[in-house]
């Protein structure tokens, strides 16, 4: 959704988020704060509508399905109210169903992609976008995954106890209108946050590894920077090496299951 650029609002007004995943909400809050933009959070669509009656906002980011309303229905309600009809509403794409391959969602944006789009459309100067939102920022590491696997790079960075953001893009997926991108965050070598294909946490890492396994065409950028201390996906508590071993077993089981059909 394209908004009319209003740079005077992006600093003065917050972004309202309505997200079911607390880890994702915390990550979006952190990334927006790094750009100097405050956020407020609502615990559902009805709570958000109450907040909008008393608090002007620059934009809204919400899940496709909330407890009390769908994202599209919420957008219609917001646009119908006089006090909020000019506020752009960005609806996240729904998570793929259980019968759909974890990596099949073609154009689901990660936090950096979505917030970069939102803040840019609102008129925030590119110079204010922090890593990893800022296009063209210099990564600490980058390359393709043709010779070495993503787990090898992740384990190496984990051994170095680095902190920072990973952006991993899987390019050549036939029929996909956009590449699949994963956003991973490490804190002192531990993988603490992941988002990919509409999934978060361990499912997001699995979706990313599955897509790389399927298409063998991926590139990565690692931006070494301080990681937020208050952001963690609920199911990412193992060391990076243990997590990758667990996911390797799951990938083997998936491959074995496919070979039987």
PyMOL commands that set and color helices and strands:
alter all, ss='L'
color gray80, all
select helices_A, chain A and resi 7-12+22-34+45-54+71-80+111-122+126-128+150-159+202-215+240-259
alter helices_A, ss='H'
color red, helices_A
select strands_A, chain A and resi 14-18+39-41+57-62+88-91+141-144+164-170+180-187+190-196+199-200+218-224
alter strands_A, ss='S'
color yellow, strands_A
deselect
rebuild
show_as cartoon
